[in-house]
């Protein structure tokens, strides 16, 4: 029973860091695509 809080205590920060890295990578790929779509739509308008 004692090992569970420490297990959760280590897993939650690791999951948070991993999710942050994945989210940052996704945003770095997504933002230029969004700008390209926005620019194309602005030109078509």
C-alpha positions in Angstrom: 0.0 0.0 0.0 2.9 2.3 0.7 4.3 2.0 -2.9 1.2 3.3 -4.6 1.5 7.1 -3.7 5.2 7.2 -4.7 4.3 5.3 -8.0 1.6 7.9 -8.7 3.9 10.7 -7.6 6.5 9.7 -10.2 4.0 8.8 -13.0 2.0 12.0 -12.9 5.0 14.4 -13.5 6.4 12.0 -16.2 3.1 11.9 -18.0 2.8 15.7 -17.7 6.2 16.2 -19.2 5.6 13.7 -22.0 2.2 15.3 -22.8 3.9 18.7 -22.8 6.6 17.6 -25.2 4.0 15.9 -27.5 1.7 19.0 -27.4 4.7 21.3 -28.1 5.7 19.2 -31.1 2.1 19.1 -32.4 1.8 22.9 -32.0 5.1 23.5 -33.8 3.7 21.4 -36.7 0.2 22.8 -36.5 0.9 26.6 -36.4 2.7 26.9 -39.7 0.0 24.8 -41.4 -2.6 27.1 -39.8 -0.8 30.2 -41.1 -0.5 28.7 -44.6 -4.2 27.8 -44.7 -5.1 31.3 -43.4 -2.9 33.0 -46.0 -4.4 30.9 -48.8 -7.9 31.7 -47.6 -7.0 35.4 -47.4 -5.6 35.3 -51.0 -8.8 33.6 -52.3 -11.0 36.2 -50.6 
